C-alpha cells in the first residue's frame, strides 16, 4: 500500500506595470513569459494584473491604492505568493508585504529560484548561491519580513532563512568564500579547455532563448554519430531553463571530421545582471567556440524580441565576430512566421524533433567552421606510399627524413587532414 501525500501547489498572482515606454518587450508578452517562469518554478498562476501608470512608485512600486486592491484579490483567490514583473527594492518588498500580507517576490528572485532548483553541479550551485546572496544582501530588511513566516516554496530555495538572517559581515564572508571556490573551479575549467584546444577538435556552441530546442537539437546531432550511445544524450524538456549546466558532447561531420558540441543555458528577457555575472565563467565557454548555432523557436509569438535579446547578450559576451548559423527550429509545428530582425548570417530551417534538414545543418557546420592549420611531424610507415603521395600533392611539405620506422615528414595540415591522419602525427 502506497502512502501518497499530495503536494500543495503554490497559488500565484502576477503583477506588471505598463508605463507606456518603448521597452524591448511589451507588457503582454512580458507577463506571459512571467507566467511561464512561475510554471517552471512549480507555481500555479491564478490571476494576472497589469497597472497602467506614468512612473513606478518608489515606495510601493504600484502605489498604496493598487496594493490594497491586490490584497483583496489575494483574500478572494486564496493567493500564497505575489510575483512582480520587475525588480523590487528591499523597501518596496517590505511595504508591499505589510499591505498585501503575502509573500512578495520579483522577477529576478523568481529566475534565481528556478536556477537554484535546477543547479546540479557544484559550480552551478555555487554560482546560483553567489547571485542570490548578492541580490538579497541589500534587501535583508524586506526579506526578513516574509522569510520569518514564508516556509518553503517559490523564492526560498538556495540560501535559506538562517543564512539570510545572519549579519552582513558573515554574508560578505560567504560571498568571498564562494568567489574563491569559483576561481579554483575556473582554473580547473581552463586546464580542461587547454586539453580540448590541444586536441584541435573544433567546438560548436548552441546559443539562444530558453526553450528554443537547443538540448533536443544536441541530442539529434549526436544521434547522427556512428558511435552514438543513448547515455550521451542530455536532458531535454519543454520548459523554461530545462538546461542550466553547460554540457559537451562529441559528434562527427559528413566529411568524417570530429567536433565537439556544447549546450548552454538559455537566455531570457530581463535576465538578471547578477546571474549573468555569476555564470560568466560558464558562459565564457561560448567565447572559445569556433562556431555558434543560434537556435530560434519559430512557433513563439515573440520571435523578434527573443532574437534581439539573444543578440544583445552575445554582444555583451563579445562573440558577435564569430561565425554564426541561424537555426530556425520547430518547423514541424509551424513554418509560417514573420521575422522583423535582419538575419545576415547563414540560416537553415529544421526540426530537431523529427530530424528534418538535420543533414543540411551538418553540412553548413562543416562549411562554416573556420579552417585551422597545424604544423606537424608525421611518421609515415614505409608501406603507406599512398599517404606520402597525398601529403606531397595536397600539403606544404617542408622537410622529409627517413628513419627506422618510416618517413618523418614535416608539413602543415588543415583541421580535416589533421583529424584524418592524427594516428600518424609524431608526438615527441
Residue pairs with C-beta under 8 A, 6 or more apart in sequence:
9 42
9 43
9 44
10 42
10 43
10 44
10 80
10 81
10 153
10 154
11 43
11 44
11 46
11 77
11 78
11 79
11 80
11 81
12 38
12 43
12 44
12 45
12 46
12 79
12 80
12 81
12 82
12 83
12 154
13 45
13 46
13 47
13 48
13 49
13 70
13 73
13 74
13 77
13 79
13 81
13 82
13 83
14 31
14 34
14 35
14 38
14 45
14 47
14 48
14 49
14 82
14 83
14 84
14 85
15 48
15 49
15 50
15 51
15 62
15 70
15 82
15 83
15 84
15 85
16 27
16 30
16 31
16 34
16 48
16 49
16 50
16 51
16 84
16 85
16 86
17 27
17 50
17 51
17 52
17 53
17 56
17 61
17 62
17 85
17 86
18 27
18 50
18 51
18 52
18 53
19 53
19 54
19 55
19 56
20 52
20 54
23 30
24 269
24 305
24 308
24 309
24 312
25 33
25 269
25 270
25 302
25 305
25 309
27 50
27 85
28 50
29 301
29 302
29 305
30 85
30 269
30 270
31 48
31 50
31 85
33 268
33 269
33 302
34 83
34 85
34 107
34 110
35 45
35 48
36 240
37 107
37 110
37 111
37 114
37 240
37 268
38 44
38 45
38 83
38 110
38 154
39 45
39 239
39 240
40 114
40 239
40 240
40 241
41 110
41 113
41 114
41 117
41 154
42 117
42 154
43 81
43 83
43 153
43 154
46 77
46 79
47 73
47 77
47 79
49 70
49 73
51 62
51 66
53 62
53 63
56 86
57 63
58 92
59 91
59 92
59 95
60 66
60 67
60 92
60 95
60 96
60 99
61 84
61 86
61 88
61 92
61 96
62 70
62 96
64 99
67 95
67 96
67 99
67 100
68 99
70 82
70 100
71 99
71 100
71 101
71 102
73 79
74 82
74 100
74 101
74 102
79 102
80 102
80 103
80 153
81 102
81 103
81 104
81 105
81 153
81 154
81 155
82 96
82 100
82 102
82 103
82 104
82 105
83 105
83 106
83 107
83 110
83 154
84 96
84 104
84 105
84 106
84 107
85 106
85 107
86 106
86 107
86 270
87 106
87 107
87 108
87 272
88 96
88 104
88 106
88 139
88 142
89 138
89 139
89 142
90 138
90 139
90 140
90 141
90 142
90 143
91 141
91 142
92 142
93 104
93 105
93 106
93 139
93 142
93 143
93 145
93 146
94 141
94 142
94 145
96 104
97 103
97 104
97 142
97 145
97 146
98 145
103 146
103 150
103 153
103 154
103 155
104 142
104 146
105 113
105 154
105 155
107 270
108 135
108 270
108 272
108 274
108 275
109 135
109 155
110 154
110 155
111 241
111 268
111 271
111 272
111 275
112 128
112 131
112 132
112 135
112 158
112 272
112 274
112 275
113 154
113 155
113 156
113 157
113 158
114 240
114 241
115 124
115 128
115 131
115 241
115 244
115 275
116 125
116 128
116 129
116 132
116 157
116 158
117 157
118 124
118 241
118 242
118 244
119 125
119 127
119 128
119 244
119 245
120 244
120 245
121 245
122 185
123 182
123 185
123 281
123 282
124 244
124 245
124 282
126 178
126 181
126 182
126 185
127 182
127 278
127 279
127 281
127 282
128 158
128 278
129 158
129 159
129 178
130 175
130 178
130 179
130 182
130 278
131 272
131 274
131 275
131 277
131 278
131 279
132 158
132 159
133 159
133 163
133 171
133 174
133 175
133 178
134 175
134 274
134 278
135 272
135 274
136 143
136 159
136 164
137 168
137 171
137 172
137 175
140 164
140 168
143 164
144 164
144 165
147 156
147 161
147 164
147 165
148 161
150 156
150 161
163 171
163 174
164 171
182 281
185 281
186 281
189 281
189 285
193 285
193 288
196 203
196 260
197 288
200 372
200 374
200 415
200 418
200 419
201 250
201 258
201 259
201 260
201 419
202 257
202 259
202 260
202 290
202 291
202 369
202 370
202 372
202 415
203 248
203 259
203 260
203 261
203 262
203 288
203 289
203 290
203 291
204 259
204 260
204 261
204 262
204 289
204 290
204 291
204 292
204 293
204 365
204 369
205 261
205 262
205 264
205 285
205 286
205 289
205 291
205 292
205 293
206 214
206 217
206 218
206 261
206 262
206 263
206 264
206 292
206 293
206 295
207 214
207 264
207 267
207 286
207 292
207 293
207 294
207 295
207 310
207 314
208 214
208 266
208 267
208 293
208 294
208 295
208 296
208 306
208 310
209 266
209 267
209 268
209 295
209 296
209 297
209 300
209 306
209 309
209 310
210 240
210 241
210 242
210 265
210 266
210 267
210 268
211 238
211 239
211 240
211 241
211 242
211 266
211 297
212 266
212 295
212 296
212 297
212 300
212 306
212 329
213 236
213 295
213 297
213 329
213 330
213 352
213 353
214 243
214 263
214 264
214 266
214 295
215 234
215 235
215 236
215 237
215 242
215 243
215 263
216 236
216 329
216 352
216 353
217 293
217 295
217 327
217 329
217 350
217 352
218 234
218 236
218 247
218 249
218 261
218 263
219 233
219 234
219 236
219 352
220 352
220 353
220 355
220 358
221 249
221 251
221 261
221 358
221 361
221 362
222 228
222 232
222 233
222 249
222 250
222 251
222 261
223 233
224 251
224 252
224 358
224 362
225 250
225 251
225 252
226 252
227 252
232 249
234 243
234 247
234 249
234 263
235 242
235 243
236 242
236 243
240 266
240 268
241 265
241 266
241 268
243 263
243 264
243 265
243 266
244 265
245 265
245 282
246 262
246 263
246 264
246 265
246 282
246 285
247 262
247 263
248 260
248 261
248 262
249 260
249 261
249 262
249 263
250 258
250 259
250 260
250 261
251 258
251 259
251 260
251 261
252 258
252 259
253 259
253 362
253 365
253 366
254 359
254 362
254 363
254 366
255 366
255 416
256 416
256 419
256 420
257 366
257 415
257 416
257 419
257 420
258 419
259 365
259 369
262 285
262 289
264 282
264 283
264 285
264 286
265 279
265 282
265 283
267 309
267 310
267 313
268 309
269 305
269 306
269 309
271 309
271 313
276 283
276 313
276 316
283 317
284 317
286 292
286 314
286 317
286 319
287 317
287 318
287 319
289 319
289 322
290 322
290 323
290 369
290 370
290 372
291 322
291 323
291 324
291 325
291 365
291 368
291 369
291 370
292 314
292 319
292 322
292 323
292 324
292 325
293 324
293 325
293 327
293 361
293 365
294 307
294 310
294 311
294 314
294 324
294 325
294 326
294 327
294 345
295 327
295 329
296 303
296 306
296 307
296 310
296 326
296 327
296 328
296 329
297 303
297 306
297 329
297 330
298 328
298 329
298 330
298 331
298 333
298 334
298 335
298 337
298 349
299 330
299 333
299 334
299 337
300 306
303 337
303 338
303 339
304 339
304 340
304 341
307 339
307 341
307 343
308 341
311 320
311 341
314 320
323 345
323 368
323 369
323 370
324 345
324 346
325 345
325 346
325 347
325 348
325 361
325 364
325 365
325 368
326 343
326 345
326 346
326 347
326 348
327 347
327 348
327 350
327 361
328 337
328 347
328 348
328 349
328 350
329 350
329 351
329 352
330 351
330 352
330 353
331 349
331 350
331 351
331 356
331 357
332 351
332 353
332 354
332 356
333 351
335 349
346 364
346 368
348 357
348 360
348 361
348 364
349 357
350 356
350 357
350 358
350 360
350 361
351 357
352 358
369 415
371 414
371 415
371 416
372 414
372 415
372 418
373 412
373 413
373 414
373 415
374 412
374 413
374 414
374 415
374 418
375 410
375 411
375 412
376 410
376 411
376 412
376 413
376 418
376 425
376 426
377 408
377 409
377 410
377 425
377 426
377 428
378 391
378 408
378 409
378 410
378 411
378 413
378 421
378 424
378 425
378 426
379 403
379 405
379 406
379 407
379 408
379 409
379 424
379 425
379 426
380 387
380 388
380 391
380 406
380 407
380 408
380 409
380 424
381 405
381 406
381 424
382 406
382 407
384 406
384 424
387 421
387 424
388 407
388 409
391 397
391 409
391 411
394 417
395 411
395 412
395 413
395 417
396 411
396 412
397 409
397 410
397 411
398 410
398 411
398 412
399 408
399 409
399 410
400 407
400 408
400 409
400 410
401 407
401 408
401 409
402 408
408 426
413 421
418 425
